[in-house]
Amino acid sequence: VFNAISSIVLAVDKLATWIQQTLGIIRPFANRAIDVASNYTIKSCHMLSGRGTKSKFNTNDMNTIRNWMITALKNGNNFKVNSKDSYSIVYNMGKIIGTEGQRCIKIVFTIAGKIITTYPHK
Amino acid sequence: LIFFKFKLTDRRKEFHNEKYSYVYEYDGDFSIFIGKELFFDEPGMPILEFFRDVNKWRKIWDKSKNMFYNCVETEDNPLISFININNDWVIHSPWQKFKCNVTFTRKEIENALIILENNVNEQLAKFDSVV
């Protein structure tokens, strides 16, 4: 029963994402996030010199990462529902941007365009 | 035997009073000790996000259900799990420092979480008063 419920929840999530993508509902929220990205402070734990186990960008230059974020938010369209008021996008930058060879960037942002986090994604 | 520790380091005011994303307002260093051994240690953890998942687990009517904490900062989810094995509970994380063979009662984990919650609330109150 638990597996069946999990499958239904997953299907509903996928359907919700597909409907919102198809209707273009998410794009305006992403555009708001683009405006915020140029001043966003990337969390130190995702920077090259950061502590901890979280995935890290291969640079400490915040402007470089901000430019990657803007590129991803402008050109990406594979948005997913992250929570009731937030979305995420994973975008392949076409080059290595992470310390473990990651080529993709993940950005999570709210419907108000506030950026929750960004980090290199496998 | 199990002990959670949190040290507040950052506040992100833009998430203050947000309906859902308020859980990203406070970040800090989060550690879990099993006895005296460091089991989990990570900076930049959104502690209210952890409490969101933990409190769902604490309030659920079926007390045999596992707890899965999914963190927005990583793909390695669930990041922290409390797993029920015949009413003994084990803790697991993909980032754990060692494989923990110690089992706990649900009460032990809940008590440790209450201590953490009280400590976090004290830190937030102090932080709010100076920032």
gemmi code that builds the backbone of each chain (N, CA, C; Angstrom):
import gemmi

chains = {
    "A": [
        ("VAL", (0.842, -1.200, 0.000), (0.000, 0.000, 0.000), (0.876, 1.249, 0.000)),
        ("PHE", (1.942, 1.203, 0.850), (2.839, 2.353, 0.931), (3.481, 2.646, -0.431)),
        ("ASN", (3.917, 1.561, -1.119), (4.538, 1.745, -2.436), (3.554, 2.331, -3.443)),
        ("ALA", (2.307, 1.855, -3.357), (1.282, 2.352, -4.279), (1.034, 3.843, -4.049)),
        ("ILE", (0.937, 4.222, -2.770), (0.714, 5.637, -2.441), (1.898, 6.481, -2.904)),
        ("SER", (3.126, 5.957, -2.674), (4.327, 6.684, -3.105), (4.321, 6.897, -4.616)),
        ("SER", (3.915, 5.857, -5.359), (3.869, 5.963, -6.826), (2.860, 7.010, -7.266)),
        ("ILE", (1.708, 7.018, -6.590), (0.672, 8.001, -6.939), (1.166, 9.422, -6.659)),
        ("VAL", (1.806, 9.604, -5.487), (2.329, 10.933, -5.123), (3.351, 11.392, -6.152)),
        ("LEU", (4.248, 10.466, -6.546), (5.280, 10.781, -7.541), (4.636, 11.169, -8.867)),
        ("ALA", (3.615, 10.412, -9.270), (2.924, 10.689, -10.538), (2.247, 12.054, -10.495)),
        ("VAL", (1.630, 12.368, -9.364), (0.962, 13.671, -9.213), (1.990, 14.794, -9.294)),
        ("ASP", (3.144, 14.602, -8.623), (4.220, 15.604, -8.672), (4.685, 15.838, -10.109)),
        ("LYS", (4.901, 14.715, -10.837), (5.366, 14.820, -12.224), (4.326, 15.529, -13.079)),
        ("LEU", (3.053, 15.182, -12.862), (1.963, 15.794, -13.629), (1.900, 17.296, -13.338)),
        ("ALA", (2.030, 17.644, -12.045), (1.985, 19.060, -11.660), (3.117, 19.822, -12.329)),
        ("THR", (4.308, 19.233, -12.342), (5.459, 19.861, -12.986), (5.201, 20.031, -14.475)),
        ("TRP", (4.689, 18.961, -15.117), (4.458, 18.995, -16.563), (3.427, 20.070, -16.921)),
        ("ILE", (2.337, 20.111, -16.153), (1.285, 21.096, -16.435), (1.845, 22.511, -16.313)),
        ("GLN", (2.610, 22.742, -15.226), (3.122, 24.093, -14.993), (4.148, 24.493, -16.053)),
        ("GLN", (4.954, 23.488, -16.506), (5.925, 23.774, -17.575), (5.204, 24.101, -18.866)),
        ("THR", (4.189, 23.265, -19.181), (3.458, 23.421, -20.436), (2.758, 24.779, -20.492)),
        ("LEU", (2.197, 25.174, -19.392), (1.463, 26.443, -19.370), (2.397, 27.653, -19.235)),
        ("GLY", (3.681, 27.385, -19.062), (4.636, 28.495, -18.948), (4.507, 29.263, -17.644)),
        ("ILE", (3.982, 28.600, -16.637), (3.734, 29.276, -15.360), (5.050, 29.592, -14.633)),
        ("ILE", (6.053, 28.740, -14.833), (7.270, 28.861, -14.030), (8.214, 29.948, -14.559)),
        ("ARG", (8.168, 30.208, -15.885), (9.112, 31.147, -16.495), (9.148, 32.520, -15.808)),
        ("PRO", (7.998, 33.137, -15.494), (8.057, 34.451, -14.821), (8.774, 34.397, -13.468)),
        ("PHE", (8.631, 33.278, -12.742), (9.315, 33.142, -11.449), (10.823, 33.042, -11.672)),
        ("ALA", (11.203, 32.311, -12.736), (12.631, 32.181, -13.074), (13.199, 33.547, -13.468)),
        ("ASN", (12.390, 34.337, -14.186), (12.856, 35.677, -14.577), (13.101, 36.555, -13.349)),
        ("ARG", (12.246, 36.387, -12.327), (12.472, 37.128, -11.075), (13.794, 36.701, -10.440)),
        ("ALA", (14.049, 35.393, -10.493), (15.296, 34.873, -9.896), (16.522, 35.396, -10.643)),
        ("ILE", (16.383, 35.608, -11.979), (17.508, 36.159, -12.761), (17.882, 37.539, -12.214)),
        ("ASP", (16.859, 38.340, -11.895), (17.119, 39.689, -11.359), (17.889, 39.628, -10.042)),
        ("VAL", (17.581, 38.598, -9.242), (18.194, 38.456, -7.907), (19.610, 37.868, -8.018)),
        ("ALA", (19.823, 37.024, -9.045), (21.065, 36.237, -9.139), (22.322, 37.106, -9.171)),
        ("SER", (22.233, 38.278, -9.790), (23.441, 39.101, -9.945), (23.960, 39.631, -8.606)),
        ("ASN", (23.114, 39.614, -7.572), (23.568, 40.054, -6.239), (23.539, 38.930, -5.210)),
        ("TYR", (23.224, 37.715, -5.649), (23.054, 36.608, -4.699), (24.404, 36.196, -4.101)),
        ("THR", (24.406, 35.980, -2.784), (25.616, 35.510, -2.108), (25.582, 33.985, -2.039)),
        ("ILE", (26.486, 33.380, -2.784), (26.536, 31.908, -2.817), (27.019, 31.409, -1.452)),
        ("LYS", (26.375, 30.369, -0.959), (26.746, 29.843, 0.354), (28.197, 29.370, 0.345)),
        ("SER", (28.923, 29.715, 1.397), (30.358, 29.397, 1.441), (30.611, 27.885, 1.369)),
        ("CYS", (29.652, 27.096, 1.863), (29.864, 25.639, 1.853), (29.836, 25.052, 0.437)),
        ("HIS", (29.396, 25.824, -0.550), (29.407, 25.344, -1.941), (30.540, 25.973, -2.758)),
        ("MET", (31.338, 26.827, -2.104), (32.463, 27.450, -2.806), (33.677, 26.516, -2.739)),
        ("LEU", (34.639, 26.754, -3.620), (35.832, 25.888, -3.708), (36.510, 25.714, -2.350)),
        ("SER", (36.618, 26.796, -1.601), (37.346, 26.725, -0.321), (36.425, 26.387, 0.857)),
        ("GLY", (35.180, 26.057, 0.565), (34.217, 25.821, 1.639), (34.484, 24.539, 2.414)),
        ("ARG", (33.975, 24.518, 3.659), (34.103, 23.323, 4.506), (32.975, 22.346, 4.191)),
        ("GLY", (33.148, 21.115, 4.634), (32.052, 20.158, 4.601), (31.993, 19.288, 3.362)),
        ("THR", (30.938, 18.475, 3.308), (30.801, 17.419, 2.298), (29.981, 17.855, 1.090)),
        ("LYS", (29.282, 18.965, 1.192), (28.389, 19.377, 0.098), (29.178, 19.598, -1.191)),
        ("SER", (28.508, 19.458, -2.327), (29.190, 19.633, -3.606), (29.665, 21.079, -3.740)),
        ("LYS", (30.809, 21.228, -4.409), (31.457, 22.545, -4.467), (31.764, 22.972, -5.898)),
        ("PHE", (31.600, 24.260, -6.148), (32.022, 24.811, -7.422), (33.552, 24.789, -7.475)),
        ("ASN", (34.086, 24.772, -8.706), (35.548, 24.717, -8.825), (36.175, 26.111, -8.840)),
        ("THR", (35.486, 27.066, -8.250), (36.004, 28.433, -8.172), (35.506, 29.094, -6.890)),
        ("ASN", (36.247, 30.122, -6.471), (35.782, 30.959, -5.365), (35.251, 32.299, -5.880)),
        ("ASP", (35.255, 32.452, -7.207), (34.827, 33.724, -7.792), (33.296, 33.771, -7.882)),
        ("MET", (32.713, 34.576, -7.015), (31.255, 34.617, -6.929), (30.615, 35.120, -8.229)),
        ("ASN", (31.281, 36.069, -8.899), (30.702, 36.608, -10.141), (30.634, 35.545, -11.238)),
        ("THR", (31.648, 34.683, -11.275), (31.635, 33.592, -12.258), (30.424, 32.692, -12.009)),
        ("ILE", (30.197, 32.347, -10.741), (29.064, 31.464, -10.409), (27.742, 32.171, -10.687)),
        ("ARG", (27.691, 33.461, -10.372), (26.450, 34.228, -10.660), (26.144, 34.206, -12.160)),
        ("ASN", (27.191, 34.345, -12.972), (26.979, 34.310, -14.422), (26.470, 32.935, -14.869)),
        ("TRP", (26.989, 31.868, -14.248), (26.494, 30.515, -14.562), (25.012, 30.415, -14.184)),
        ("MET", (24.675, 30.977, -13.032), (23.268, 30.930, -12.580), (22.356, 31.650, -13.573)),
        ("ILE", (22.801, 32.823, -14.002), (21.971, 33.614, -14.922), (21.802, 32.876, -16.249)),
        ("THR", (22.905, 32.293, -16.738), (22.844, 31.510, -17.982), (21.829, 30.376, -17.837)),
        ("ALA", (21.909, 29.661, -16.709), (21.014, 28.512, -16.491), (19.553, 28.961, -16.401)),
        ("LEU", (19.314, 30.040, -15.687), (17.922, 30.500, -15.497), (17.346, 31.065, -16.802)),
        ("LYS", (18.232, 31.692, -17.627), (17.756, 32.255, -18.898), (17.486, 31.166, -19.928)),
        ("ASN", (18.426, 30.221, -20.026), (18.368, 29.253, -21.120), (17.686, 27.938, -20.755)),
        ("GLY", (17.617, 27.631, -19.466), (17.032, 26.354, -19.060), (15.517, 26.398, -19.101)),
        ("ASN", (14.936, 25.245, -19.336), (13.466, 25.192, -19.283), (12.959, 23.915, -18.612)),
        ("ASN", (13.891, 23.141, -18.044), (13.511, 21.887, -17.401), (13.228, 22.118, -15.916)),
        ("PHE", (12.250, 22.967, -15.648), (11.939, 23.308, -14.264), (11.178, 22.173, -13.591)),
        ("LYS", (11.429, 22.025, -12.289), (10.699, 21.025, -11.511), (10.133, 21.670, -10.258)),
        ("VAL", (9.008, 21.139, -9.798), (8.443, 21.623, -8.533), (9.314, 21.099, -7.398)),
        ("ASN", (9.795, 22.014, -6.547), (10.625, 21.625, -5.398), (9.790, 21.527, -4.125)),
        ("SER", (8.898, 22.495, -3.931), (8.007, 22.485, -2.773), (6.775, 23.301, -3.155)),
        ("LYS", (5.931, 23.589, -2.164), (4.695, 24.310, -2.484), (4.950, 25.708, -3.023)),
        ("ASP", (6.099, 26.287, -2.693), (6.351, 27.648, -3.186), (7.723, 27.786, -3.844)),
        ("SER", (8.268, 26.666, -4.321), (9.588, 26.787, -4.951), (9.784, 25.787, -6.085)),
        ("TYR", (10.711, 26.149, -6.955), (11.034, 25.323, -8.128), (12.539, 25.120, -8.186)),
        ("SER", (12.939, 24.112, -8.967), (14.375, 23.917, -9.178), (14.637, 23.719, -10.657)),
        ("ILE", (15.877, 23.984, -11.026), (16.296, 23.711, -12.405), (17.708, 23.129, -12.359)),
        ("VAL", (17.946, 22.156, -13.219), (19.293, 21.610, -13.407), (19.657, 21.893, -14.855)),
        ("TYR", (20.802, 22.551, -15.048), (21.192, 22.968, -16.401), (22.640, 22.567, -16.666)),
        ("ASN", (22.850, 21.936, -17.812), (24.196, 21.511, -18.196), (24.949, 22.705, -18.783)),
        ("MET", (26.045, 23.092, -18.101), (26.800, 24.274, -18.538), (27.750, 23.946, -19.692)),
        ("GLY", (27.894, 22.661, -20.022), (28.749, 22.288, -21.151), (30.230, 22.322, -20.817)),
        ("LYS", (30.547, 22.454, -19.558), (31.950, 22.440, -19.110), (31.950, 22.060, -17.636)),
        ("ILE", (33.115, 21.708, -17.128), (33.192, 21.305, -15.725), (33.107, 22.547, -14.832)),
        ("ILE", (32.172, 22.494, -13.886), (32.000, 23.628, -12.961), (32.147, 23.185, -11.492)),
        ("GLY", (32.223, 21.880, -11.264), (32.311, 21.367, -9.888), (33.622, 20.663, -9.626)),
        ("THR", (33.947, 20.522, -8.364), (35.231, 19.908, -7.986), (35.258, 18.400, -8.235)),
        ("GLU", (34.093, 17.818, -8.481), (34.056, 16.375, -8.769), (33.644, 16.129, -10.214)),
        ("GLY", (33.975, 17.069, -11.066), (33.711, 16.924, -12.489), (32.276, 17.227, -12.898)),
        ("GLN", (31.495, 17.789, -11.997), (30.102, 18.101, -12.348), (30.044, 19.168, -13.460)),
        ("ARG", (29.142, 18.945, -14.396), (28.948, 19.883, -15.497), (27.640, 20.658, -15.374)),
        ("CYS", (26.787, 20.204, -14.467), (25.460, 20.828, -14.324), (25.419, 21.718, -13.085)),
        ("ILE", (24.561, 22.722, -13.165), (24.306, 23.577, -12.006), (22.849, 23.377, -11.600)),
        ("LYS", (22.611, 23.302, -10.314), (21.235, 23.236, -9.818), (20.930, 24.540, -9.091)),
        ("ILE", (19.766, 25.098, -9.368), (19.319, 26.320, -8.688), (17.929, 26.047, -8.148)),
        ("VAL", (17.704, 26.417, -6.892), (16.380, 26.303, -6.284), (15.918, 27.716, -5.935)),
        ("PHE", (14.712, 28.074, -6.381), (14.228, 29.448, -6.164), (12.735, 29.427, -5.847)),
        ("THR", (12.290, 30.483, -5.188), (10.884, 30.550, -4.785), (10.066, 31.269, -5.857)),
        ("ILE", (8.752, 31.253, -5.672), (7.880, 31.948, -6.627), (8.084, 33.466, -6.548)),
        ("ALA", (8.677, 33.921, -5.444), (8.986, 35.348, -5.321), (10.338, 35.672, -5.962)),
        ("GLY", (10.989, 34.653, -6.525), (12.282, 34.850, -7.168), (13.452, 34.810, -6.201)),
        ("LYS", (13.181, 34.512, -4.932), (14.279, 34.421, -3.960), (15.034, 33.108, -4.191)),
        ("ILE", (16.366, 33.205, -4.196), (17.156, 31.998, -4.470), (17.459, 31.283, -3.156)),
        ("ILE", (17.066, 30.034, -3.084), (17.277, 29.233, -1.867), (18.695, 28.690, -1.866)),
        ("THR", (19.109, 28.123, -2.983), (20.485, 27.613, -3.044), (20.878, 27.359, -4.488)),
        ("THR", (22.177, 27.191, -4.683), (22.713, 26.746, -5.967), (23.974, 25.932, -5.698)),
        ("TYR", (24.148, 24.883, -6.480), (25.355, 24.056, -6.315), (25.584, 23.209, -7.561)),
        ("PRO", (26.805, 22.690, -7.723), (27.076, 21.822, -8.875), (26.322, 20.498, -8.715)),
        ("HIS", (25.822, 20.005, -9.820), (24.961, 18.819, -9.815), (25.557, 17.810, -10.800)),
        ("LYS", (25.477, 16.546, -10.436), (26.033, 15.481, -11.291), (25.311, 15.421, -12.630)),
    ],
    "B": [
        ("LEU", (22.919, 8.798, 24.872), (23.869, 8.152, 23.950), (23.911, 8.840, 22.583)),
        ("ILE", (22.773, 9.396, 22.165), (22.767, 10.178, 20.915), (22.569, 11.635, 21.276)),
        ("PHE", (23.337, 12.494, 20.586), (23.348, 13.908, 20.950), (23.463, 14.747, 19.681)),
        ("PHE", (22.549, 15.685, 19.523), (22.568, 16.590, 18.359), (23.118, 17.946, 18.802)),
        ("LYS", (23.944, 18.524, 17.954), (24.540, 19.819, 18.302), (24.414, 20.760, 17.104)),
        ("PHE", (24.053, 22.005, 17.392), (23.911, 22.990, 16.313), (24.512, 24.308, 16.757)),
        ("LYS", (25.270, 24.921, 15.859), (25.801, 26.256, 16.133), (25.391, 27.191, 15.000)),
        ("LEU", (24.573, 28.145, 15.347), (24.034, 29.079, 14.355), (25.141, 29.955, 13.786)),
        ("THR", (25.194, 30.077, 12.460), (26.248, 30.903, 11.848), (25.696, 31.996, 10.941)),
        ("ASP", (24.579, 31.726, 10.269), (24.064, 32.695, 9.296), (22.557, 32.853, 9.396)),
        ("ARG", (22.117, 34.067, 9.098), (20.682, 34.301, 8.980), (20.399, 34.893, 7.609)),
        ("ARG", (19.382, 34.370, 6.949), (18.984, 34.890, 5.637), (17.610, 35.529, 5.808)),
        ("LYS", (17.658, 36.832, 6.026), (16.440, 37.562, 6.403), (15.349, 37.513, 5.334)),
        ("GLU", (15.771, 37.298, 4.078), (14.778, 37.320, 2.993), (13.722, 36.219, 3.145)),
        ("PHE", (14.023, 35.222, 3.975), (13.055, 34.129, 4.153), (12.242, 34.270, 5.442)),
        ("HIS", (12.441, 35.398, 6.143), (11.719, 35.614, 7.396), (10.211, 35.683, 7.128)),
        ("ASN", (9.460, 34.907, 7.891), (7.984, 34.909, 7.816), (7.412, 34.386, 6.506)),
        ("GLU", (8.259, 33.782, 5.639), (7.716, 33.148, 4.431), (6.893, 31.929, 4.857)),
        ("LYS", (5.835, 31.648, 4.116), (4.914, 30.599, 4.538), (5.578, 29.211, 4.554)),
        ("TYR", (6.310, 28.894, 3.473), (6.954, 27.580, 3.388), (8.471, 27.687, 3.472)),
        ("SER", (9.037, 28.686, 2.818), (10.495, 28.751, 2.735), (11.131, 29.427, 3.952)),
        ("TYR", (10.356, 29.640, 5.010), (10.937, 30.135, 6.274), (11.998, 29.152, 6.790)),
        ("VAL", (11.915, 27.904, 6.346), (12.856, 26.887, 6.844), (14.293, 27.141, 6.385)),
        ("TYR", (14.480, 28.085, 5.456), (15.829, 28.376, 4.965), (16.423, 29.627, 5.605)),
        ("GLU", (15.754, 30.158, 6.641), (16.217, 31.426, 7.226), (17.527, 31.282, 8.007)),
        ("TYR", (17.678, 30.162, 8.713), (18.853, 30.027, 9.589), (19.735, 28.849, 9.167)),
        ("ASP", (21.032, 29.121, 9.082), (22.022, 28.089, 8.749), (23.024, 27.947, 9.885)),
        ("GLY", (23.622, 26.793, 9.979), (24.667, 26.632, 10.983), (25.380, 25.305, 10.880)),
        ("ASP", (26.315, 25.111, 11.807), (27.091, 23.861, 11.865), (26.275, 22.826, 12.629)),
        ("PHE", (26.053, 21.694, 11.999), (25.218, 20.661, 12.602), (26.040, 19.388, 12.796)),
        ("SER", (26.005, 18.854, 14.011), (26.751, 17.628, 14.296), (25.869, 16.645, 15.046)),
        ("ILE", (26.184, 15.381, 14.878), (25.520, 14.319, 15.642), (26.616, 13.470, 16.285)),
        ("PHE", (26.492, 13.284, 17.571), (27.440, 12.437, 18.304), (26.734, 11.159, 18.746)),
        ("ILE", (27.414, 10.042, 18.596), (26.958, 8.775, 19.173), (27.937, 8.479, 20.309)),
        ("GLY", (27.466, 8.583, 21.533), (28.409, 8.566, 22.644), (29.308, 9.776, 22.492)),
        ("LYS", (30.626, 9.534, 22.484), (31.561, 10.657, 22.318), (32.071, 10.758, 20.882)),
        ("GLU", (31.603, 9.844, 20.027), (32.127, 9.805, 18.658), (31.301, 10.669, 17.711)),
        ("LEU", (32.019, 11.418, 16.890), (31.355, 12.291, 15.923), (30.831, 11.448, 14.760)),
        ("PHE", (29.529, 11.428, 14.589), (28.891, 10.595, 13.568), (28.610, 11.388, 12.292)),
        ("PHE", (28.234, 12.659, 12.475), (27.848, 13.513, 11.341), (28.278, 14.932, 11.666)),
        ("ASP", (28.843, 15.617, 10.678), (29.324, 16.970, 10.946), (29.287, 17.762, 9.651)),
        ("GLU", (28.502, 18.810, 9.613), (28.359, 19.549, 8.359), (28.018, 21.014, 8.634)),
        ("PRO", (28.746, 21.937, 7.982), (28.402, 23.353, 8.121), (27.262, 23.725, 7.162)),
        ("GLY", (26.705, 24.909, 7.356), (25.713, 25.450, 6.413), (24.437, 24.646, 6.314)),
        ("MET", (24.003, 24.107, 7.441), (22.776, 23.287, 7.413), (21.555, 24.129, 7.808)),
        ("PRO", (20.497, 24.085, 6.991), (19.263, 24.816, 7.345), (18.490, 24.056, 8.421)),
        ("ILE", (18.693, 24.448, 9.657), (18.217, 23.657, 10.799), (16.687, 23.572, 10.853)),
        ("LEU", (16.001, 24.631, 10.414), (14.533, 24.580, 10.484), (13.968, 23.588, 9.461)),
        ("GLU", (14.721, 23.373, 8.399), (14.319, 22.356, 7.421), (14.403, 20.962, 8.045)),
        ("PHE", (15.462, 20.750, 8.833), (15.606, 19.478, 9.557), (14.427, 19.295, 10.517)),
        ("PHE", (14.102, 20.369, 11.251), (12.981, 20.282, 12.200), (11.639, 20.055, 11.488)),
        ("ARG", (11.500, 20.609, 10.278), (10.259, 20.391, 9.527), (10.008, 18.890, 9.344)),
        ("ASP", (11.048, 18.175, 8.907), (10.884, 16.732, 8.655), (10.814, 15.936, 9.959)),
        ("VAL", (11.630, 16.351, 10.928), (11.645, 15.651, 12.217), (10.303, 15.814, 12.949)),
        ("ASN", (9.751, 17.024, 12.908), (8.486, 17.258, 13.623), (7.309, 16.523, 12.980)),
        ("LYS", (7.362, 16.359, 11.661), (6.341, 15.526, 10.993), (6.407, 14.107, 11.554)),
        ("TRP", (7.627, 13.632, 11.701), (7.845, 12.264, 12.214), (7.408, 12.144, 13.667)),
        ("ARG", (7.697, 13.189, 14.444), (7.314, 13.144, 15.866), (5.807, 13.143, 16.044)),
        ("LYS", (5.106, 13.823, 15.131), (3.658, 13.990, 15.300), (2.829, 12.893, 14.628)),
        ("ILE", (3.457, 12.103, 13.787), (2.707, 11.100, 13.033), (2.106, 10.068, 13.998)),
        ("TRP", (0.883, 9.623, 13.670), (0.185, 8.706, 14.590), (0.842, 7.327, 14.604)),
        ("ASP", (1.389, 6.904, 13.485), (2.037, 5.594, 13.410), (3.499, 5.734, 13.855)),
        ("LYS", (3.766, 5.365, 15.091), (5.094, 5.597, 15.678), (6.158, 4.607, 15.184)),
        ("SER", (5.774, 3.735, 14.245), (6.767, 2.797, 13.705), (7.387, 3.328, 12.406)),
        ("LYS", (6.865, 4.438, 11.907), (7.354, 4.973, 10.629), (8.779, 5.506, 10.748)),
        ("ASN", (9.543, 5.328, 9.685), (10.899, 5.865, 9.646), (10.876, 7.377, 9.442)),
        ("MET", (11.989, 8.012, 9.812), (12.133, 9.447, 9.567), (13.184, 9.657, 8.474)),
        ("PHE", (12.814, 10.432, 7.454), (13.758, 10.761, 6.392), (13.869, 12.281, 6.286)),
        ("TYR", (15.080, 12.768, 6.475), (15.308, 14.207, 6.295), (15.918, 14.440, 4.916)),
        ("ASN", (15.198, 15.211, 4.095), (15.685, 15.568, 2.764), (16.142, 17.017, 2.772)),
        ("CYS", (17.396, 17.225, 2.425), (18.005, 18.556, 2.504), (18.088, 19.189, 1.113)),
        ("VAL", (17.696, 20.456, 1.018), (17.686, 21.158, -0.268), (19.102, 21.397, -0.799)),
        ("GLU", (20.095, 21.271, 0.095), (21.471, 21.629, -0.279), (22.245, 20.501, -0.954)),
        ("THR", (21.609, 19.356, -1.163), (22.349, 18.216, -1.718), (21.448, 17.270, -2.492)),
        ("GLU", (22.106, 16.451, -3.324), (21.379, 15.370, -4.015), (21.424, 14.089, -3.205)),
        ("ASP", (22.267, 14.053, -2.170), (22.473, 12.813, -1.410), (21.376, 12.599, -0.374)),
        ("ASN", (20.140, 12.564, -0.833), (19.015, 12.426, 0.091), (18.438, 11.017, 0.105)),
        ("PRO", (17.814, 10.585, 1.215), (17.675, 11.325, 2.463), (19.024, 11.489, 3.164)),
        ("LEU", (19.253, 12.687, 3.679), (20.556, 12.993, 4.267), (20.708, 12.379, 5.650)),
        ("ILE", (19.619, 12.362, 6.411), (19.641, 11.725, 7.730), (18.369, 10.887, 7.870)),
        ("SER", (18.533, 9.645, 8.292), (17.372, 8.758, 8.460), (17.402, 8.122, 9.836)),
        ("PHE", (16.211, 8.005, 10.428), (16.028, 7.165, 11.619), (15.211, 5.966, 11.149)),
        ("ILE", (15.805, 4.786, 11.236), (15.183, 3.595, 10.678), (14.735, 2.669, 11.812)),
        ("ASN", (13.499, 2.244, 11.709), (12.924, 1.349, 12.714), (13.166, -0.118, 12.316)),
        ("ILE", (13.897, -0.814, 13.171), (14.095, -2.255, 12.940), (13.580, -2.985, 14.182)),
        ("ASN", (12.384, -3.510, 14.069), (11.756, -4.243, 15.199), (11.756, -3.415, 16.491)),
        ("ASN", (11.351, -2.156, 16.357), (11.254, -1.235, 17.498), (12.596, -0.798, 18.087)),
        ("ASP", (13.676, -1.203, 17.456), (14.973, -0.588, 17.741), (15.239, 0.381, 16.592)),
        ("TRP", (15.854, 1.502, 16.937), (16.061, 2.525, 15.907), (17.537, 2.685, 15.610)),
        ("VAL", (17.850, 2.782, 14.315), (19.236, 3.038, 13.907), (19.264, 4.352, 13.127)),
        ("ILE", (20.417, 4.974, 13.127), (20.577, 6.241, 12.411), (21.512, 6.008, 11.234)),
        ("HIS", (21.203, 6.666, 10.120), (22.022, 6.499, 8.921), (22.117, 7.808, 8.158)),
        ("SER", (23.287, 8.023, 7.556), (23.464, 9.159, 6.654), (24.484, 8.776, 5.596)),
        ("PRO", (24.279, 9.209, 4.338), (25.316, 8.959, 3.332), (26.623, 9.681, 3.666)),
        ("TRP", (26.557, 10.676, 4.554), (27.758, 11.430, 4.938), (28.259, 11.034, 6.324)),
        ("GLN", (27.793, 9.929, 6.847), (28.185, 9.533, 8.200), (29.685, 9.239, 8.262)),
        ("LYS", (30.258, 9.480, 9.441), (31.703, 9.302, 9.635), (32.041, 7.836, 9.870)),
        ("PHE", (31.079, 7.075, 10.356), (31.291, 5.634, 10.572), (29.939, 4.933, 10.557)),
        ("LYS", (29.952, 3.625, 10.320), (28.705, 2.870, 10.355), (28.334, 2.616, 11.809)),
        ("CYS", (27.168, 3.097, 12.181), (26.763, 3.015, 13.585), (25.955, 1.735, 13.810)),
        ("ASN", (26.487, 0.869, 14.646), (25.772, -0.372, 14.970), (24.947, -0.254, 16.252)),
        ("VAL", (25.022, 0.926, 16.864), (24.271, 1.151, 18.101), (22.804, 1.366, 17.748)),
        ("THR", (21.913, 0.765, 18.558), (20.481, 1.027, 18.356), (19.960, 1.889, 19.506)),
        ("PHE", (18.870, 2.599, 19.210), (18.277, 3.509, 20.187), (16.798, 3.194, 20.328)),
        ("THR", (16.226, 3.667, 21.448), (14.765, 3.650, 21.536), (14.269, 4.926, 20.867)),
        ("ARG", (13.014, 4.911, 20.475), (12.434, 6.118, 19.886), (12.485, 7.263, 20.894)),
        ("LYS", (12.252, 6.911, 22.165), (12.252, 7.910, 23.245), (13.607, 8.602, 23.354)),
        ("GLU", (14.688, 7.813, 23.233), (16.034, 8.396, 23.324), (16.250, 9.434, 22.224)),
        ("ILE", (15.817, 9.083, 21.009), (16.001, 10.011, 19.891), (15.137, 11.253, 20.098)),
        ("GLU", (13.895, 11.044, 20.515), (12.985, 12.182, 20.718), (13.508, 13.108, 21.811)),
        ("ASN", (14.023, 12.529, 22.887), (14.573, 13.362, 23.964), (15.761, 14.188, 23.472)),
        ("ALA", (16.622, 13.558, 22.675), (17.780, 14.279, 22.128), (17.321, 15.416, 21.213)),
        ("LEU", (16.228, 15.176, 20.476), (15.699, 16.207, 19.577), (15.098, 17.379, 20.363)),
        ("ILE", (14.468, 17.064, 21.495), (13.884, 18.131, 22.333), (15.000, 19.025, 22.889)),
        ("ILE", (16.096, 18.390, 23.325), (17.241, 19.165, 23.831), (17.787, 20.065, 22.717)),
        ("LEU", (17.910, 19.495, 21.512), (18.387, 20.285, 20.371), (17.445, 21.456, 20.091)),
        ("GLU", (16.160, 21.171, 20.083), (15.164, 22.202, 19.768), (15.230, 23.363, 20.764)),
        ("ASN", (15.344, 23.017, 22.047), (15.448, 24.062, 23.077), (16.703, 24.903, 22.867)),
        ("ASN", (17.805, 24.217, 22.558), (19.063, 24.921, 22.344), (18.985, 25.833, 21.117)),
        ("VAL", (18.392, 25.324, 20.042), (18.262, 26.124, 18.819), (17.376, 27.347, 19.090)),
        ("ASN", (16.270, 27.141, 19.795), (15.378, 28.267, 20.101), (16.097, 29.353, 20.895)),
        ("GLU", (16.938, 28.940, 21.853), (17.728, 29.917, 22.623), (18.655, 30.704, 21.697)),
        ("GLN", (19.328, 29.982, 20.783), (20.260, 30.649, 19.867), (19.534, 31.616, 18.942)),
        ("LEU", (18.367, 31.197, 18.449), (17.613, 32.061, 17.528), (17.168, 33.332, 18.247)),
        ("ALA", (16.741, 33.182, 19.491), (16.284, 34.346, 20.257), (17.431, 35.336, 20.452)),
        ("LYS", (18.622, 34.810, 20.800), (19.789, 35.688, 20.986), (20.186, 36.333, 19.663)),
        ("PHE", (20.188, 35.527, 18.616), (20.607, 36.000, 17.287), (19.665, 37.107, 16.812)),
        ("ASP", (18.355, 36.882, 16.994), (17.359, 37.867, 16.561), (17.526, 39.186, 17.306)),
        ("SER", (17.976, 39.104, 18.567), (18.080, 40.322, 19.366), (19.297, 41.167, 18.990)),
        ("VAL", (20.310, 40.550, 18.347), (21.505, 41.329, 18.002), (21.606, 41.644, 16.515)),
        ("VAL", (20.844, 40.947, 15.679), (20.958, 41.177, 14.224), (19.867, 42.134, 13.756)),
    ],
}
model = gemmi.Model(1)
for chain_id, residues in chains.items():
    chain = gemmi.Chain(chain_id)
    for i, (resn, *xyz) in enumerate(residues, 1):
        res = gemmi.Residue()
        res.name, res.seqid = resn, gemmi.SeqId(i, " ")
        for name, pos in zip(("N", "CA", "C"), xyz):
            atom = gemmi.Atom()
            atom.name, atom.element = name, gemmi.Element(name[0])
            atom.pos, atom.b_iso = gemmi.Position(*pos), 0.0
            res.add_atom(atom)
        chain.add_residue(res)
    model.add_chain(chain)
structure = gemmi.Structure()
structure.add_model(model)
structure.setup_entities()
